[in-house]
Amino acid sequence: MQEILLHFAMAATFGAFTGSLFRLTRRPGYERPFMFPVVGLIAGITAYMIFYVLASTTGAPTWLLPILIVLQVWLWLGPWGPKFKRLEKNGDEGR
């Protein structure tokens, strides 16, 4: 049980870290910068659940977990993710 919780916590932390790295690749000035690590955290948890099912049923190798986390974060924050609107200098939204 302790091993499952350790892997779960490490996957969530790595997901939050990867989400923060995605924040660095965006141009500054976008709304909700805190959303990137939170989405990364949720993506890490989801990737761990997928890995746990795969490891239990098919014996998936351990190196698959970080790849699943990075892919999950990339899908949720990358080009298929939400588009963030940039605020103009006077407070109006950009077009």
Residue frames as qw, qx, qy, qz and C-alpha x, y, z in Angstrom:
[[0.000, 0.884, 0.467, 0.000, 0.00, 0.00, 0.00],
 [0.313, -0.790, 0.098, 0.519, 2.82, 2.37, 0.84],
 [0.414, -0.110, 0.595, 0.680, 4.41, 1.74, -2.56],
 [0.197, 0.647, 0.649, 0.348, 1.16, 2.65, -4.34],
 [0.153, -0.940, -0.246, 0.181, 0.88, 5.91, -2.40],
 [0.426, -0.567, 0.322, 0.627, 4.52, 6.76, -3.09],
 [0.348, 0.167, 0.663, 0.641, 4.11, 6.21, -6.84],
 [0.050, 0.807, 0.571, 0.143, 0.83, 8.16, -6.76],
 [0.257, -0.888, -0.061, 0.377, 2.47, 11.13, -5.02],
 [0.418, -0.364, 0.483, 0.678, 5.47, 11.06, -7.34],
 [0.293, 0.426, 0.691, 0.506, 3.24, 10.94, -10.43],
 [0.045, -0.909, -0.414, 0.013, 1.17, 13.88, -9.15],
 [0.351, -0.770, 0.147, 0.512, 4.30, 15.90, -8.37],
 [0.412, -0.111, 0.606, 0.671, 5.88, 15.15, -11.74],
 [0.206, 0.656, 0.648, 0.328, 2.63, 16.13, -13.45],
 [0.146, -0.944, -0.209, 0.211, 2.54, 19.47, -11.60],
 [0.416, -0.561, 0.371, 0.612, 6.19, 20.07, -12.50],
 [0.372, 0.195, 0.689, 0.590, 5.56, 19.25, -16.16],
 [0.079, 0.839, 0.525, 0.121, 2.53, 21.57, -16.16],
 [0.268, -0.866, 0.028, 0.422, 4.72, 24.33, -14.76],
 [0.427, -0.254, 0.554, 0.668, 7.23, 23.75, -17.55],
 [0.268, 0.559, 0.666, 0.414, 4.41, 24.16, -20.06],
 [0.096, -0.935, -0.277, 0.198, 3.65, 27.51, -18.43],
 [0.373, -0.625, 0.312, 0.611, 7.20, 28.62, -19.20],
 [0.385, 0.107, 0.681, 0.614, 6.74, 27.82, -22.89],
 [0.143, 0.811, 0.552, 0.131, 3.71, 30.13, -23.19],
 [0.244, 0.492, -0.004, 0.836, 4.08, 33.82, -23.87],
 [0.161, -0.269, -0.594, 0.741, 3.64, 36.01, -20.79],
 [0.258, 0.040, -0.031, -0.965, 0.41, 37.92, -20.25],
 [0.483, -0.232, -0.733, -0.418, -2.09, 35.08, -20.33],
 [0.594, -0.477, 0.156, -0.629, -4.77, 34.70, -17.71],
 [0.911, -0.309, 0.124, -0.242, -4.77, 32.01, -15.03],
 [0.381, 0.606, -0.691, 0.098, -1.09, 31.01, -14.79],
 [0.408, -0.327, 0.754, -0.397, -1.85, 28.83, -11.74],
 [0.876, 0.205, 0.120, -0.420, -4.01, 26.60, -13.92],
 [0.601, 0.542, -0.584, -0.061, -0.97, 25.02, -15.60],
 [0.068, 0.328, -0.883, 0.327, 0.40, 23.20, -12.51],
 [0.597, 0.035, 0.540, -0.593, -3.12, 22.26, -11.39],
 [0.834, 0.394, -0.134, -0.362, -3.94, 20.71, -14.77],
 [0.439, 0.507, -0.735, 0.102, -0.53, 19.00, -14.66],
 [0.279, -0.242, 0.787, -0.495, -1.33, 17.62, -11.22],
 [0.766, 0.207, 0.334, -0.508, -4.66, 16.22, -12.41],
 [0.732, 0.520, -0.390, -0.203, -2.99, 14.84, -15.56],
 [0.153, 0.467, -0.836, 0.244, -0.36, 13.11, -13.41],
 [0.510, -0.056, 0.690, -0.511, -3.03, 11.50, -11.27],
 [0.815, 0.388, 0.073, -0.425, -4.96, 10.38, -14.35],
 [0.555, 0.565, -0.608, -0.057, -1.82, 9.00, -15.98],
 [0.122, -0.344, 0.867, -0.340, -1.03, 7.04, -12.81],
 [0.708, 0.129, 0.484, -0.498, -4.51, 5.51, -12.83],
 [0.782, 0.516, -0.226, -0.266, -4.02, 4.46, -16.46],
 [0.312, 0.551, -0.761, 0.143, -0.58, 3.05, -15.63],
 [0.403, -0.235, 0.762, -0.450, -1.88, 1.18, -12.60],
 [0.834, 0.275, 0.255, -0.404, -4.57, -0.53, -14.69],
 [0.687, 0.593, -0.409, -0.093, -2.05, -1.37, -17.41],
 [0.086, 0.520, -0.803, 0.279, 0.50, -2.68, -14.91],
 [0.579, -0.109, 0.656, -0.471, -2.10, -4.80, -13.14],
 [0.846, 0.355, 0.233, -0.323, -3.53, -6.34, -16.28],
 [0.811, 0.564, -0.132, 0.079, -0.63, -6.57, -18.73],
 [0.791, -0.380, 0.069, 0.474, 2.48, -6.06, -16.61],
 [0.386, 0.878, 0.018, 0.281, 3.43, -2.74, -18.20],
 [0.679, 0.073, -0.280, 0.674, 7.03, -1.64, -17.57],
 [0.341, -0.700, -0.335, 0.530, 7.78, 1.11, -15.04],
 [0.277, -0.204, 0.257, 0.903, 9.34, 3.46, -17.62],
 [0.031, 0.521, 0.680, 0.515, 5.90, 3.87, -19.18],
 [0.243, -0.763, -0.516, 0.304, 4.62, 6.03, -16.29],
 [0.197, -0.570, 0.051, 0.796, 6.68, 9.20, -16.99],
 [0.077, 0.053, 0.650, 0.754, 5.88, 8.94, -20.69],
 [0.127, -0.620, -0.755, -0.173, 2.17, 8.69, -19.90],
 [0.237, -0.732, -0.338, 0.542, 2.39, 11.73, -17.63],
 [0.158, -0.380, 0.305, 0.859, 4.17, 13.88, -20.21],
 [0.007, -0.244, -0.758, -0.604, 1.75, 12.79, -22.94],
 [0.166, -0.694, -0.696, 0.083, -1.26, 13.48, -20.74],
 [0.195, -0.691, -0.134, 0.683, -0.02, 16.97, -19.84],
 [0.132, -0.186, 0.517, 0.825, 0.84, 17.68, -23.45],
 [0.038, -0.442, -0.798, -0.407, -2.64, 16.64, -24.60],
 [0.213, -0.773, -0.569, 0.183, -4.37, 18.74, -21.95],
 [0.203, -0.817, -0.024, 0.539, -2.15, 21.85, -22.20],
 [0.406, -0.184, 0.560, 0.699, -0.59, 21.54, -25.63],
 [0.112, 0.062, -0.466, -0.876, -1.99, 22.30, -29.05],
 [0.359, -0.388, -0.761, -0.376, -5.24, 20.43, -28.40],
 [0.290, -0.399, -0.645, 0.584, -5.69, 22.08, -25.01],
 [0.030, 0.876, 0.444, -0.186, -7.63, 25.19, -24.06],
 [0.413, 0.499, 0.109, 0.754, -6.86, 28.47, -25.76],
 [0.345, -0.617, -0.387, 0.592, -6.14, 31.33, -23.38],
 [0.241, 0.875, 0.258, 0.331, -7.10, 34.88, -24.22],
 [0.513, 0.013, -0.194, 0.836, -4.54, 37.59, -23.78],
 [0.115, -0.857, -0.398, 0.307, -5.55, 40.73, -21.89],
 [0.404, 0.689, 0.098, 0.593, -4.94, 44.02, -23.65],
 [0.344, 0.127, -0.375, 0.851, -3.29, 46.93, -21.85],
 [0.312, -0.274, 0.058, -0.908, -6.62, 48.66, -21.17],
 [0.412, -0.039, 0.759, -0.502, -8.21, 45.53, -19.67],
 [0.773, 0.343, -0.031, -0.533, -10.19, 44.51, -22.77],
 [0.800, -0.065, 0.583, 0.125, -9.86, 41.05, -24.18],
 [0.024, -0.446, 0.619, 0.646, -7.90, 40.56, -27.39],
 [0.788, 0.374, 0.070, -0.484, -9.50, 39.27, -30.54]]
